[in-house]
């Protein structure tokens, strides 16, 4: 379930980026419309200049709406992503293991969290060793 949810979150993040890109494109179109409006007004073609001015205003409003929508979507996604991470940790800490006789005992939440962090640190030092740590310290000493 979490893989499917993570995939949906990823797709929504891409959609939010696409929305902000479209807002930037509309800003560029707005600038072009303003330039065309000024050019037409300088040549004395007021009606055509008015059309370009209306287009510029419309593009400006659309870009603001898209930026607002993208910000809301990214904010909701950040909350959702934090909640899924929190939920994953919560389900990990509250899992039940079977004992003899078919009884189940819930393990202590703090104990599991501490054990989990220790386990992650052991894996990190096993894979990367302490060489990265000492290299980082040598860089800081310089």
C-alpha positions in Angstrom: 0.0 0.0 0.0 2.8 2.4 0.8 4.5 1.8 -2.5 1.3 2.7 -4.3 0.9 5.8 -2.2 4.5 6.8 -2.7 4.0 6.4 -6.5 0.9 8.6 -6.3 2.8 11.2 -4.3 5.6 11.2 -6.8 3.1 11.7 -9.7 1.5 14.6 -7.8 4.9 16.2 -7.3 5.5 16.0 -11.0 2.1 17.6 -11.6 2.9 20.4 -9.2 6.2 21.1 -11.0 4.4 21.1 -14.3 1.9 23.6 -12.9 4.6 26.0 -11.8 6.3 25.6 -15.2 3.1 26.6 -17.0 2.8 29.6 -14.7 6.3 30.7 -15.8 5.3 30.3 -19.4 2.3 32.4 -18.9 4.5 35.1 -17.3 6.6 35.1 -20.5 3.5 35.3 -22.7 2.3 38.2 -20.5 5.5 40.1 -21.1 5.2 39.5 -24.9 1.6 40.7 -24.9 2.6 43.9 -23.1 5.3 44.6 -25.6 2.9 44.0 -28.5 0.4 46.3 -26.8 2.9 49.1 -26.4 4.0 48.7 -30.0 0.4 48.8 -31.3 -0.5 51.8 -29.2 2.7 53.7 -30.5 1.6 53.0 -34.0 -1.9 54.3 -33.3 -3.8 51.1 -33.5 -5.7 51.4 -30.2 -8.2 48.6 -30.7 -5.5 46.0 -31.4 -3.5 47.4 -28.5 -6.6 47.0 -26.2 -6.9 43.3 -27.3 -3.2 42.7 -26.4 -3.7 44.4 -23.1 -6.7 42.2 -22.3 -4.6 39.1 -23.2 -1.8 40.3 -20.9 -4.2 40.8 -18.0 -5.7 37.3 -18.6 -2.3 35.7 -18.8 -1.3 37.5 -15.6 -4.4 36.3 -13.7 -3.9 32.7 -15.0 -0.3 32.6 -13.9 -1.2 33.8 -10.4 -3.9 31.2 -10.2 -1.5 28.5 -11.3 1.2 29.6 -8.9 -1.4 29.6 -6.1 -2.6 26.1 -7.1 0.9 24.7 -7.3 1.8 26.1 -3.9 -1.4 24.5 -2.4 -0.6 21.2 -4.0 3.0 21.2 -2.8 1.9 22.1 0.7 -0.7 19.3 0.8 1.9 16.9 -0.6 4.4 17.8 2.0 1.9 17.1 4.7 0.8 13.9 3.1 4.4 12.7 2.7 5.3 13.5 6.3 2.1 11.7 7.4 3.0 8.6 5.4 6.6 8.5 6.9 5.1 9.0 10.4 2.6 6.2 9.7 5.3 3.9 8.4 7.3 4.4 11.6 4.2 4.0 13.7 3.3 0.7 12.1 6.9 -0.5 12.4 7.0 0.3 16.1 3.6 -1.2 16.8 4.0 -4.5 15.1 3.3 -7.7 17.0 5.5 -10.8 17.2 4.2 -14.2 18.0 5.4 -16.0 21.2 5.1 -19.6 22.4 1.5 -20.7 23.0 0.0 -18.4 20.4 0.2 -15.3 22.6 1.2 -12.0 21.1 3.0 -9.3 23.0 3.4 -5.7 21.8 6.9 -4.6 22.0 7.7 -1.3 23.7 7.5 1.6 21.3 10.6 3.4 22.7 12.6 0.2 22.7 11.8 -0.6 19.1 12.6 3.0 18.0 15.9 2.9 19.8 16.7 -0.6 18.4 15.7 0.5 14.9 18.0 3.6 15.0 20.9 1.5 16.3 20.3 -1.1 13.6 20.4 1.7 10.9 23.6 3.1 12.3 25.2 -0.4 12.3 24.2 -0.9 8.7 25.6 2.5 7.8 29.0 1.9 9.4 29.1 -1.6 8.0 28.5 -0.4 4.4 30.5 2.8 4.5 32.9 2.2 7.3 34.4 4.9 9.4 36.6 6.2 6.5 33.9 8.6 5.3 33.6 10.0 8.9 37.4 10.5 9.2 37.6 12.0 5.7 34.9 14.5 6.7 36.9 15.4 9.9 40.1 15.9 7.9 38.2 18.2 5.5 37.0 20.2 8.5 40.4 20.5 10.0 41.9 22.2 6.9 
